[in-house]
Structures are given as structure tokens and as C-alpha cells.
Amino acid sequence: MVMSGAFRQCVRRPRGEVLWRRGAALVAFLGLVLVLAGPAVQAQPMPPAEGFADLVEAVAPAVVNISTSRESDGVEGPEFPVPQFPPGSPFEDFFREFFDREQRPNPEEPRPETSSLGSGFIIDPDGYVVTNNHVIAEADEINVIMSDESEFPATLIGRDPKTDLALLKIESDEPLPHLEWADSDEVRVGDWIIAIGNPFGLGSTVTSGIVSARGRDIRAGPYDDFVQVDAAINRGNSGGPSFTMDGKVFGVNTAIFSPSGGNVGIGFAIPSNLARPVIASLRESGRVARGWLGVRIQSVTDEIAESLGLPDAEGALVASVTPGGPAAESDIRTGDVIVSFDGKKIERMRGLPRIVAETEIGKEVRVELWRRGETEEVEVTLGELPSDEELARLSSGGEEGEEPSLTRAEITSLGITVATVTPELRQSLELPADVEGLVIIDVEPGGPAEAQQLRAGDVIVDIDQNPVGSPPELVAAVNQAQSDGKASVLMLVERQGDPRFVVVRFRA
């Protein structure tokens, strides 16, 4: 009530007195800021008074519309919904049979085609065109439409779903207008940009804005490093370019954030420094060859950093090492934190896959690790990233062994009960055939383990980077941690083949 009384007193003051007091306070504050901050920061210049017309006139001819078509499966939704009748009604079967018969396609009739529209841009006078993979995915025919409405059939040179990029080729009797790549690392938040594309199939459309953010991870793929822009980007802009003010392409417009499906001022572009080597690889061989380290990693949280004695929550924590991979052939181990790779600092986990992928295959790379409270360096010779099928085979590899005898232990300080794997447990918990070792069979409701979302069926691989394969070993490791005065343990837990580190605090 005291605050509301003060508020009423403030409201009753004469308007002139209130404004004068506010103005005096503002002047005093600004004077203090100028004294403390020194010279005023120079604002970025506004765009030219004549606008972007000269720039657009120079680059627009190299931006194209892309039309794709594919044969439909001939199954379309009903023109009218099937009437709803009470279950068991005699009309239910009659009308369902009638509608199914009317909507069933005639095999003798030609199958209808579906089409979609997107954008792209020419990067070479010989007719190489960059676009998004999702623009041309599953297309039977691809056509490129120039700004003068001339149309060319396109050939797919290669595509890369992991970065959502594709390269097309069109044939022309004359050299075609083309664009140059910019250095996207030099683009700063707040820089002016323009985007050109084919929104909603309307044809070449120009929008402008600024760079809103860098390094965005929108969970689109393993190498996310998007530039966020606020230029109006809508459906159909996909694959089109975003330009710097010198007319070079710094990004490939790929996605929008939109609750309604239309532009809300949040668009995402693949930076040119990520797109350029992918496109070069597609042009050379029709596929993308990437460097491969052979580890599964996770983020380093504050709790994990504390458990490992790491000064800062940075780097990439190695959750597992792929058998037969480059890391396995070097000295990288599960539980290591990769803090630097090939001289590049790893501040966040998601930065490592992109850096590794961009590194030359066969290169001998120096990797800096945090291991057991100390910094170590190892050398790794990078391999080539295998296919998804080959990776799955490598990750699931293993030899059969004798089934361990059944033993159990209840770890009250963590709120879990564990046991060695038996055929009965494997069946009841639906564990994969290759899972061995120590499995959680019960989690105490409200206990420390449940707080970290552990559950029955999770397999404990090690404790504080020490392997444990039986309940007695786990009990000994937990007792040792408590004797050392630790407040928690770092557990490597595997769930359905996916390993991750979890910090579980002891019961208070």
C-alpha cells in the first residue's frame, strides 16, 4: 500500500513540474554517461537516398525462379467429406463403399502432376545454379526461369540434404549472368542486406532489411550455423540469395519462423562460407565428402564442468568413440572434453561437427583435450564421413560374450536399483541384443536419479570416468565419491544406443 500511495502522490503533481524534474534527471544522466563512456559511438550510415535500385539492377538478372513437377500417386483427398453415422449403422458401410469407389483412381487415366516453385541463383556463366535441396527434392522435372521469362530445363548435378543445398545445371548458347560469393564471416549484425526470390510464385521480388543475428541453430541439420535476417522472406523464397551492399551473396535463404505461414520478420540463410565448399564439392564429384572424427558428443553443462574440474562450461564432451573410427585409432577416449580442434577453440558442442566436416580429409589434426583435470594434446588423422547406413553398422558393432550372473544393488544415495543384464531383464526391459553391463531396473520417485530423467532400462557405462560392469563396482565407485567429499557423480548412461553424460547429485 505504501507504493500505491507514492504512486498517487506522483500523479497529483503538476504536469510541468513532473516533466521538468524528468528532463533534469535525464540531462544529468546523459552527462554522466558521456563522462564515463567517452566519445559518442558513431551510428551506422543510413542506406543511400536513391535506394537500392542500382544494386538490384546489377544482380537481379542472375536470380532465377525454379519450377519443379512430379507425378502424383493419384490418391487425392475427398472432394466432400464422408458423412458421419453412428457406429454399426447400415448407412456407414454403404456410404464408405460409395465414396471409396468414386475416389479410386482409374489406372487408364494419365496420372496428374504436382508442382512447386522456389528460387535460385547462377554462380557461373556456364549455367550452374544454386538452390535448396528441399526445393527440388523428389522432382521428376526441374525448370529454371530467368528474369526475362526465358525458360531452361535443368539437370541435377548433386544435392546435400545435411545442409539443404543443391546444384543444378542449365545449357545456354551465351554466357549467363552470374553472382560471386561474399565472405560471410565479415557480415556483422546490423549490416544492411537485400534478398531476391520468388515468394508465392509471384516472380522476382526484392526485399531489404538487416542482419539480425548470427550462428543460429534451428535444429535443421547437424551443421546449423544460420544467419538470421529480417528482410521479408516467404514461401517460394527458398534457395534465393541474400546480398551484401556490394552485390555479393552472403547467404542462401532457406527457412522462416512463422506461426501463420507468412513473414513475421525472422528468416534464416545458410552462410556463404558454409555453402561455398559444399557447392564446390557437388560440382566436382556430385556428392559432398566431409571430414570424420568418429565420436558422439554432448554439451558441457555447468554441472558437468564442475564434476570434471573444467574451468568453464565449454567444449564438446565425448560420450562415445566409434569403433574403427579416427578417434578410436588415436588416443581420444570417452569422457574427454574436446576444447580445441585444429587450432580452433570449441566454445559450444555444436561447433565441433561443422569444423570437423570442413577440415580436409586425411589431414593430421592436433586436438586439445581436458582429461582428468589436465590439458592434453593428441593427433588424429581425419577420415571421410561414412554414409548413415555405414555409421549405424559401425556404432552397433560388437562381439557376443557370456551372460553375466544376476546380481543387484540398491543405491539409496542416488535413488536407483541396478542389476547386471540377464535374458529375462533384456526381454522385460526391451533391451537391444548387444547391450551388456549394468542396467537400471528401478528409479525411486522423487529421488536424485529421477530428477535427471533417468529411467528403468538405462545402462550405466561408467562413474566419474571409471568403467563399471557390475553392481559391486558401482557401489564401490559411489562410496569412493562420497568419501572424497563429492556432492555428485558423473554417470555415462546409454539409452537405446544413445550415450550421454548425466550429473546425479547425492541425496541431501
N, C-alpha and C positions, 0 to 999 in steps of 0.2 A: 504493500500500500504506500510505502514511502516513495517508491519510484513513480507510481502513478500521480502522487501529489506533486512531485517535482515536474512531471510532465505537464500538469495543468498550469503550474506557475509559468512554465516556459511559453505555453500557448497564450497566456494572458498578456505577455509583454508586447509593447507596441511593435508593429512590423518593422518600422525604421530602425528601432534600437537593435532588434534581433539581427537584421541584415548588416548593420554597421559592425556589431560585435563579430559576426561570422566573417565579414570581409577583413577586419583587422587581424583575426586569428589566421585566416588564410594567407595574408601577406606575410605575417610573422613566420608561418610555417615554410612558405616558399623561400623566404630569405635564409632560413636555417638550412634548408635542403641545398641551396646554391652554395652556401659557405662550406657545407660538408662535402658536397659532391664535386665541387669544382666547376669547370666549364660545362655548359649545357650540351647534351647529346644531340648531334646533328640528325635530323629526320631524313628518311629516305625520300628522294625526289618523287614527285607525282609523275604518272605516265605523261607522255608528250601531249601537248594540247591538241595536236592534229589526230590523236588516237593511234590505233594500231593498223591503219589501212595499208601503209606501205609494207609492213611486215607480213600481213595476211596475203597481200597481192603476190609477194615473193614465194611464200611457202605453200599456199593452198593448192596449186596445181599438182603437187606431189602427194596430196592426201586423197585417198580413194574410198569409195563405198564398196562393200563386199556383199554379194548376194549368194546364198547357198540354197540348194534344194536336195531333197532326198525322197525316195519312195516311202509312202506311208504304209503301215501294215494293214490298212483298210478297215481297221476297227475304230469306229468313232463313237462318241457318246451319243445317247439317245436324244433325238430332237425334242421329244416330250418325255417327262419322267413317267416311270411305270406307276400306275395308281396303287396306293397302299390299301390293302384289305386286312381284316382280322386274320390271324394265323389259322390255317385249316379251312378258310373259306373256299368254296368251289370256284369262285371267280379268280382267286390268286393264281392257280396253275394256268387257267385259261389265258389271262392277260399276259402272264410271263412268257408263255409259249408264243403268243401273238407278237409281242414286242421283239423277242429274240429272233423270230423268223423275219420280221420286217427289217431288222438292223443287220442281219447276217450278210456279209459282202458276197456279191456274185463273182465267182472265180473267173468268169469270162470277161468281165468288165476291166478296163485298164485301172491300175492302182493309182489313187490320187497322190500328188506330190505335196509335201510341206516345204515351206521356205522360211528363211530367216535373213535378217540384214544386220550388218556390222560395219566396222571401219578398219582402215589400214593405212599404210604409207609406204612409199617407194624409197629404197635406200641405195639403189644402184641404177644407172642409166640402162642397164641390160634388162631391167624389169623385175628385180627381186622385191617382194612386198612382205612387210612385217604385219602381223595381226595377232589376235589372241587365239589360243587353241580352242577355247570354247565357242568361238565364232564359226569355226569350220569343222568342228567335231561331228562325225557321223554323216558328213555331207557326201552325196553322190556326185554333185556338180558344184563348182565354185566359179563365180564370175566376178571380175573386177571392173568397176565402173569409174571412169575418170571424171574430173570436174567438168569437162566439156561434153559429158554424157556418152563418150565413146566407150565401148564395152569389149572386154577381152576375156576369153576363157583362161582359167588359172590352173596350174599344176601344183600339187602339194609336194614341196621339197622335203619337209620334215616338220615334226612338232614335238613339243616337250610339255607334257601335262604337269610336271612338277613346278614349272614356272608359268604355265598357261601362255606359252608363246608358240607361234607357228610361222613358217616361212613359205611363201608362195612364189611362183614364177609365171610371168606373162611374157608373150612374144610380141615385139613391135618392130616395124621396119625402120623406125627412127629412134634415136636416144630419148629416153623418157626423163621428165623432171624428177629430181630425187633430193633427199634430205641427208644431212650429216648428224651424227650423234654428238651430243654435248657431254661434258664431264659432270655427271650428276652429283659428284662429291662437292662440287663448287656451288651448287644451288643451295641457298640459305632460306630458312623460314622467313617469310615476309617478302621474298622476291616476287615481282610480277611475272605472270605466265599467261599464255593463251592456249586454248585447246580447240581442236577442229575434229569434227566427227559427223556421224550420220544418225542423229537421235530420232527414234521412232520412224525411221525410213524416210525422213523429210528431205534428205540430201545434205550437202555440205553446209555445216553450221559452225559458226565461230562463237566462242565464249571466252571470257577473261576472268582472272582472279589472282590470287596469290598462293604461294606455298604455305600451307597451314601447319604441317608437321613433317618430320622425317622418321624413318625407322619403324613404321607401324607394322605390327604383327596382327593380321586379321584372321589367322588360322586357315589361310587358303592353301598353304603348302609348306613343305619343310624349309624353304628358303625365303620366307616372307621378309621383306625389307622395303615396304611400300612408302612412297611419298604421298602425303595427303594434300589435296588441293581443294579450294572452294569454288573453282570455276564450275559452271553448270554442266554436269555430266549426267546423261540419262541413258536409258536402254537404247542400244544402237551405237553409242559412242565407243563401245568396247573395241579395242585394237587400234584406236586412233591415237595421234601423238599429242603430247603437251610440249610446248616450246618455251625456250628462254627468249629474252628480248633480242638476242642476236640471230634468231631464226633456226636454232639447232634443237634437236629432240632430246629432252632430258628424261622423258617418261612415256610409257605406253599405258594409256588409260584402260583400266581393267575392271574395276568394281566400284560400286557405290554403296553407301549406307543409306537405307531408305525404308522407313516403316510403311510407306504408302506405295512404293514402286517408282516414285518420281524423285527429282533432285531436291535435296534438302541442304546442299552446300557441303557435303562430305563425300569426296571422291578419292579414289586411290589409283596410283600409277606405278608401274614397275620401273624402277630407276634404270637409266640407260647403262650404267656401269654393271648392272646385273644382266640386262637384256643383251648387250652387245656381244659378249663371249658366247652366249647360248646361240644367238643367231649365226655367228661365225662358224660354230661347230655344226649347226644344221646345214649351213651352206656347203661346208667341206665334205661332210660324210652322211648327212641326212639324219643324224642322231646326235645326242649330247653325251660326251664322255666326261665323267666327273671324278675328282679325287675321292678316295675312300680310306677312312681310318680304321673302321671296324670296331666301333664302340657304341653302346647305348648310354645316353647321358640324361641327367636331370638337373634342375635348377638347384643352386645352393641357397637355402633359406638362412635366416639369422640363426635359427636353432641348430641347423646342420653345421654352420660355420663355427658356432660356439662349441659343438661337440668335437669338431676336428681341430680346434685351436687355430682356425683360419682367421687372420686379422679382419678381413672384410668378407661380406656375403657376395663374393664374385667368383667367376669361373664356371666350369662345367664339371659336374660330379659324374664319374664313370660308374654307372650302375651295373654294367656287364661288358665283357670283352668277347667279341665274336670269334669262335674257334676258326683258325686258319686265316684270320684277317691280319692286316698290317700291324695293328696294335698288339695282337697276340704274339706275333713274331718278334716284337720288341719287348720292352720292359714295362709297358703300361699295364696297370692292374686295376681290378675292381676296387673302388674306394678312393682312387686317386682323384684329385681335383686338377683339371687342366686349366692353368691360369694364363698361359701364353702359347701360341701356336705359330711357328714360322716368324717369330718376331712381332706378332700382333697380339695385343692384350685381349683376353677374353673377359669382358665385363659381365656379359649375360650369357646364359647357356645357349640360347637360340642363335647367337652369333657364330658359334663354332661350326655347325653344319655348312653354313654358307661359305665361310673362309676355307674349310677343307675342300668343298666342292669346286672352288675357284682355283685351287692350287694344282700345279702341273703334276700329272700322273707320273710316277717313277721318281719324283723329287725326294731327296733325303732332307727331312724336316726336323728341326730341333723343337722339342716340346718341353715346356716348363711345367712341372707338376708340384702340387702340395701333397706330401705323403708323410703321415705320422708326425706331424708337427714341424716338418722341414721342407725346404725347397730342393727339388732335384731336377735334373735335366736328362732327357733320353732322346735318342734319334730314331725316327720312324721313316721308312721308305713307303710312300703312299702307293696304294694300288688303285685300280679302276673300280668304281662303284658297280657291283653286280646288279642284275635285274632283281625285281621284287621276289620272283619265284626262287632265284638262287639264294637270296638273302634269307628267305624263310627256311630253305633247306639247311643252310649253314647254322642258323640260330637254333634249329631243332635237333642238330646232330648230337649223338651220344651213344654210349655203349651200355648194354644191359648188364646189370650186376645182381648179386644175390640180394634177396629181400631181407632187410634188417628185422631183427626180432622186435616185438612190440614192447615199448616202454613209454611211460607217461610221466609228466610232471606238471604241477600247478604252480605258476609263478605269480604269487599274490601281489607282489610289488608292482607288476605290470598289468595284472588283471587278465591273464591268459592261461589256458591249459594247452600243452603241446604233446605231440606223440610222434614217433617215427612212422614212416609210411608203410602200410600193410595193404594187401589186396582188398581187404574189407574197407579200409579207410579210402583207398583210391576209388572204389565204387560208390561209397556213400557220399563222398565229397566231390565226385565227378572230376577227379584229378587226371591230367593227361598221363599217358602211359610212361613218358620219360621222366616224370617228376619223382625225385628221390629226396630223402633227407628228413628234415624236421618240419612238421606241419601243425598249424594252429587248429585245434579241434573245438575250442570253446573260447568265447570272449565275454568277460564279465560286463553286464550292462552298467553303464556309467563309470567304468574303470578307465585307467590311462590309455590302454590299447584301443578301446572303443572311441575315445576322443580323437585318435589319429586314424579312425575309419578302418582299422584292421578287422578282419572277419575270419570265420572258420573257412579253411581251405587255403589260406595264405601260407606260403612256405618260407620259413626263416633260413636264410643262407649264411649270414654271419652277424656277429655282435661286435660293435666297435672295431670293425675290420679284422676280426678274428673268426675263421670259419667255425661253425657249429653244426654237427651232424646228428646229435643225439640229445635227449633231454638232460642227462647229467652234464654235458658240455655247456648247455645253455644256462643251467643253474649255476655252474661254476663261474661263467662269464658275468652273470648278473651280480653274484655275490662279490666278485672282484671289483666291479664298477662301484658298488656301494661302499666297499672297504676303502676305495680310493677317494671317497667323498664326492663322487659324481652325482648330479641331480637327474641324469637321464642316460639312456644308452642309444647308440645309433645302430639301427637294425636295417639290414638289407633284406627286403621281403620281395618274393616273386609271386605274382598273381596271374595265372593263365599265361605263363611265359613272359610276362612283362615285369622286369625287376625295377625296384625303386627303393631309395633310402628313406627311412622314417625315423624321426626322433621321438622316443617314448619316454616321458618323464616318470620317475618313480612316484608311487603313491605318497602323498604328503603325510 
